[in-house]
Amino acid sequence: MKIGNLEIEGYAALAPMAGVADRAFRELCVGYGAAYVVSEMISSKGVSMGDKKSKALMQLSAAERPAGVQIFGSDPEVMANSVKSVLAVQPQFIDINMGCPAPKIAGNGGGASLMRDPILAEKIVNAVKKVCGDIPVTVKIRSGWDDMHINAGEVAKRAENAGASAITVHGRTRQQMYAPPVNRDIIAEVKKSVSIPVIGNGDITDGISAAEMLESTNCDFLMIGRGALGRPWIFQQINAYLSDGRILPEPPVSERMHIMCRHIQMICAYKGDRIGIHEARKHAAWYTKGIHGAAAYRRQLGQLESTAQLEEIAYKICLENQI
Ligand SMILES: Cc1cc2nc3c(=O)[nH]c(=O)nc-3n(C[C@H](O)[C@H](O)[C@H](O)COP(=O)(O)O)c2cc1C
């Protein structure tokens, strides 16, 4: 797939996920074959005002390329202005969030709220594209605001007209949040309505669901969110299935625990032990999902205080699962 003049190899990208897909997780996923990654969403207002947290969120390392930075907001001028600072971290592209359903974002006119105002959405893409020059701009949308207002095709067309180089479609409305099965028909419809690449997103959890998304929508590429939580190796599984039909099994428990410990050590290295251990708790819960006796382990992992304790629990899990 080509996003503007950026050549992307592979099949699937890691979705932007606030509070989850940070530098550590993105690097890990790239290591397992994610074709590209996108930063956590970053407030255009925050960046424009020089907010330290926003600045920290937009940093990209050499080990997580190609990578885009995602911004959210509702004011074309503020969005465009923020991009001037974002470009300093040399992202391969800028992604505009038009899908976040959270009241804090959509309630302030940003994220999925832009699906209700296609003209404003177009103005934003236009303003951001002007600042970006040759750096591609991509847009991530939902199917619409609610069932009565399914307009992904229109928003995608307007984004394309304003200079977007690719569109990611999460096939759910804002009202649906993350719950009902993804509507692939709307992704297929967007694919028919634009000539830039369309990236299909929603409910891809393995090679088979990845192939189904490609076949049923004719989309150009895939984006994986929750399917990668506690399972960064999903990219390896998808790549193996789509390239030659191989179904790679889930790694054995011992390997999963090893990857979990490595992931959490990376978070601690990048954010410090205090924040790292706190954030480790949710990741650990995902890594232990489906393991025999997981509920009891999760209770222990939920009270994690140190990496030494994490390694102790991981070792115990390996022993108790006899691998
Ligand atoms: C914890 C979490 C955080 C998310 N944060 C973002 C975000 O910052 N920007 C964005 O565009 N979408 C965000 N999303 C939505 C995902 O990128 C993706 O569109 C959605 O989860 C559907 O894909 P999936 O079924 O593969 O998870 C988030 C989703 C989750 C679960």
The ligand as an SDF file (V2000), in Angstrom:
LIG
                    3D

 31 33  0  0  0  0  0  0  0  0999 V2000
   -8.0710    1.3920   24.9210 C   0  0  0  0  0  0  0  0  0  0  0  0
   -8.3740    1.9650   23.5760 C   0  0  0  0  0  0  0  0  0  0  0  0
   -7.8800    3.2130   23.2360 C   0  0  0  0  0  0  0  0  0  0  0  0
   -8.1450    3.7650   21.9820 C   0  0  0  0  0  0  0  0  0  0  0  0
   -7.5890    4.9680   21.6520 N   0  0  0  0  0  0  0  0  0  0  0  0
   -7.7410    5.4590   20.3830 C   0  0  0  0  0  0  0  0  0  0  0  0
   -7.0520    6.6350   19.9640 C   0  0  0  0  0  0  0  0  0  0  0  0
   -6.2720    7.2380   20.6980 O   0  0  0  0  0  0  0  0  0  0  0  0
   -7.2870    7.0670   18.6960 N   0  0  0  0  0  0  0  0  0  0  0  0
   -8.1230    6.3990   17.8270 C   0  0  0  0  0  0  0  0  0  0  0  0
   -8.2880    6.8320   16.6760 O   0  0  0  0  0  0  0  0  0  0  0  0
   -8.7690    5.2950   18.2030 N   0  0  0  0  0  0  0  0  0  0  0  0
   -8.5690    4.7940   19.4440 C   0  0  0  0  0  0  0  0  0  0  0  0
   -9.1640    3.6160   19.7920 N   0  0  0  0  0  0  0  0  0  0  0  0
   -9.9550    2.8620   18.7900 C   0  0  0  0  0  0  0  0  0  0  0  0
   -9.0650    1.8500   18.0600 C   0  0  0  0  0  0  0  0  0  0  0  0
   -8.0320    2.4960   17.3510 O   0  0  0  0  0  0  0  0  0  0  0  0
   -9.8890    0.9790   17.0940 C   0  0  0  0  0  0  0  0  0  0  0  0
  -10.4460    1.8150   16.1210 O   0  0  0  0  0  0  0  0  0  0  0  0
  -11.0080    0.2170   17.7880 C   0  0  0  0  0  0  0  0  0  0  0  0
  -10.5640   -0.3880   18.9850 O   0  0  0  0  0  0  0  0  0  0  0  0
  -11.6170   -0.8500   16.8570 C   0  0  0  0  0  0  0  0  0  0  0  0
  -10.6320   -1.7740   16.4550 O   0  0  0  0  0  0  0  0  0  0  0  0
  -10.4780   -3.2260   17.1620 P   0  0  0  0  0  0  0  0  0  0  0  0
  -11.8010   -3.9210   17.0780 O   0  0  0  0  0  0  0  0  0  0  0  0
   -9.3790   -3.9000   16.3870 O   0  0  0  0  0  0  0  0  0  0  0  0
  -10.1180   -2.9600   18.5930 O   0  0  0  0  0  0  0  0  0  0  0  0
   -8.9390    3.0570   21.0470 C   0  0  0  0  0  0  0  0  0  0  0  0
   -9.4510    1.8100   21.3900 C   0  0  0  0  0  0  0  0  0  0  0  0
   -9.1710    1.2500   22.6330 C   0  0  0  0  0  0  0  0  0  0  0  0
   -9.7240   -0.1060   22.9610 C   0  0  0  0  0  0  0  0  0  0  0  0
  1  2  1  0
  2  3  1  0
  2 30  2  0
  3  4  2  0
  4  5  1  0
  4 28  1  0
  5  6  2  0
  6  7  1  0
  6 13  1  0
  7  8  2  0
  7  9  1  0
  9 10  1  0
 10 11  2  0
 10 12  1  0
 12 13  2  0
 13 14  1  0
 14 15  1  0
 14 28  1  0
 15 16  1  0
 16 17  1  0
 16 18  1  0
 18 19  1  0
 18 20  1  0
 20 21  1  0
 20 22  1  0
 22 23  1  0
 23 24  1  0
 24 25  2  0
 24 26  1  0
 24 27  1  0
 28 29  2  0
 29 30  1  0
 30 31  1  0
M  END
$$$$
